[in-house]
Amino acid sequence: MKIIKKCAKAIQYGVTVLPLVMLTKSAFATDLLGRALEGDIADSLGGSSKFWKVFILVDIMLATAMAVKSKNPMVFLGVASVAFIPAFLLKTFVF
């Protein structure tokens, strides 16, 4: 009976200590994203990145297809609101 109580106590102690040990490992982790804004993200999502050029080109093609299908040229106002405004805001305020 004493052995079962000791085993149960040891298991309870292990269940309590294990999450704390796992949390302390992440406390000493190195910051891999600390220098991300210096080049990686700015090159990928900045105002003059290839992503925005492709995004605007695809947006214009989809707007053209929607304008042809719906016969409504007001669809092209969506190009300005979806593509050009976020690109301008990113270039002005973030990068």
C-alpha positions in Angstrom: 0.0 0.0 0.0 2.9 2.4 0.8 4.5 1.6 -2.5 1.3 2.5 -4.4 1.0 5.8 -2.5 4.7 6.6 -3.3 4.2 5.8 -7.0 1.0 8.0 -7.1 2.9 10.8 -5.4 5.8 10.5 -7.8 3.5 10.5 -10.8 1.6 13.6 -9.4 5.0 15.3 -8.9 6.1 14.4 -12.4 2.8 15.7 -13.9 3.3 19.0 -12.1 7.0 19.5 -12.9 7.0 18.3 -16.5 5.1 21.3 -18.0 7.2 23.7 -16.0 10.4 22.2 -17.3 9.0 22.4 -20.9 8.1 26.1 -20.4 11.6 27.0 -19.2 13.2 25.6 -22.4 11.3 28.1 -24.5 12.3 30.9 -22.2 15.9 30.6 -23.3 15.1 30.3 -27.0 16.9 32.6 -29.5 14.8 35.2 -31.3 14.9 34.1 -35.0 12.4 36.9 -36.1 14.3 39.7 -34.4 15.9 40.9 -37.6 13.0 39.9 -39.9 12.0 43.5 -40.8 15.5 44.4 -41.9 15.4 42.5 -45.1 13.2 39.4 -45.3 9.7 40.8 -44.8 10.5 44.1 -46.5 11.8 42.3 -49.6 8.8 39.9 -49.6 5.9 42.2 -48.8 7.2 45.7 -49.2 5.7 48.3 -51.4 8.0 47.6 -54.3 8.2 43.8 -53.9 7.4 41.2 -56.6 4.4 40.0 -54.5 2.5 43.3 -55.0 3.4 43.4 -58.7 1.9 39.9 -59.2 -1.0 40.7 -56.9 -2.0 43.8 -58.8 -1.6 42.1 -62.2 -3.8 39.2 -61.1 -6.3 41.6 -59.6 -6.5 43.6 -62.9 -7.0 40.4 -64.9 -9.8 39.2 -62.6 -11.4 42.7 -62.6 -11.3 42.6 -66.4 -13.0 39.2 -66.5 -15.6 40.4 -64.0 -16.2 43.6 -66.0 -16.7 41.6 -69.2 -19.0 39.1 -67.5 -21.1 41.7 -65.6 -20.9 44.4 -68.2 -20.3 46.9 -65.5 -17.1 49.0 -65.7 -17.5 50.0 -62.0 -15.7 46.7 -61.2 -12.4 48.5 -61.8 -12.9 50.6 -58.7 -12.3 47.4 -56.8 -8.8 47.3 -58.3 -8.0 50.6 -56.6 -9.5 49.6 -53.3 -8.1 46.0 -53.2 -4.7 46.4 -54.7 -3.4 50.0 -54.9 -4.5 51.4 -51.6 -2.9 48.6 -49.4 0.3 48.7 -51.4 0.4 52.5 -51.0 -0.2 52.3 -47.3 2.4 49.6 -46.8 5.0 51.5 -48.7 4.2 54.8 -46.9 3.7 53.7 -43.3 5.5 50.3 -42.8 8.5 50.0 -45.1 
